[in-house]
Amino acid sequence: MLRLFDRPVEEDLLPFSAFLWRQRVPHKITEEGGRQVLWLEHPAQEDEVLTWFAQWQSGLLQLSKVKVSWKGAGGFLSGPLADWMRIPVTLLLIVASLVVAFLTGLGNNYETVAWFSMSEYLVQGDKIRYLPLSAMYEHGDFSWLFSWRVITPIFLHFGVFHLVFNMLWLLDLGHRIELRHKGLFLALLVLFTGAVSNIVQFVSADGFPLFGGMSGVIFGLLGFCWIRERFEPGCYKVPSGIYMFMMAWLLIGFTGILGSLGLGQIANGAHAGGLLSGVAFGYLYNRFFVRSAI
């Protein structure tokens, strides 16, 4: 939970607490060293709650006259559904991945996979023909850098395990970031880390187009959370075990063991590119957008 502010124990926060519950803002009040501390469950509500508190303190907000938020009105838009509606970008990314998985037969339909791959290719029997990146350089062809194809490979998945594994991680990390920063921020982060991870993989494989997956983005989200929590500990509450597991997964991927176990070829370039781009995004965010008090 986010520690929002503390007040003297003599101050009656009960009316404000009751108001927050009517607005469906999960919170708690504890006592520490003769002070009352207000904690928020969802950090994304910080600015809204601080504004309400300042208005209440100044007399501009009459708590008894405020209507209940639509989130707490009951019915279809209350309860768990209201919580899901607070992470629309995360859910949209998952739905898009599921749709692409259906269209491509989980990567088995090479004709439809070509709609989303980094570059175009021809299918001839059980083989594909593509133009290597080195040949593109010779022809001065850099069009792949300025196309939707620089992003769309993130929606490609090759097998059920690949899809489920990535979607679970996307839901976990994506919702942590979206609840704190809103959907537009998450969308920009996904676009940046997705583009960088795809480009790194494409270049490192000399233009081989059959790769994809959300894992580059996931490593990007992980890198972003990691560097942010170095500056603001616990801001996303990512367990340290997750960082260790994913770093171990990254290193194991470079050994080639996963491929020999039948788990397919690992897009190590995408993983490394995603991680580094996420760290860079988080560093720049800390450097230019975080309050100096943090």
Secondary structure, 3 states (H helix, E strand, C coil): CEEEEEEECCCCCHHHHHHHHHCCCCEEEEEECCEEEEEECCHHHHHHHHHHHHHHHHCCCCHHHCCCCHHHCCHHHCCHHHHHCCCHHHHHHHHHHHHHHHHCCCCCCHHHHCCCCCCCCEEECCEEECCCHHHHHHCCCCHHHHCHHHCHHHHCCCCHHHHHHHHHHHHHHHHHHHHHHCHHHHHHHHHHHHHHHHHHHHHHCCCCCCCCCCHHHHHHHHHHHHHHHHHCCCCCCCCHHHHHHHHHHHHHHHHCHHHHCCCCCCCHHHHHHHHHHHHHHHHHHHHHCCCCCC
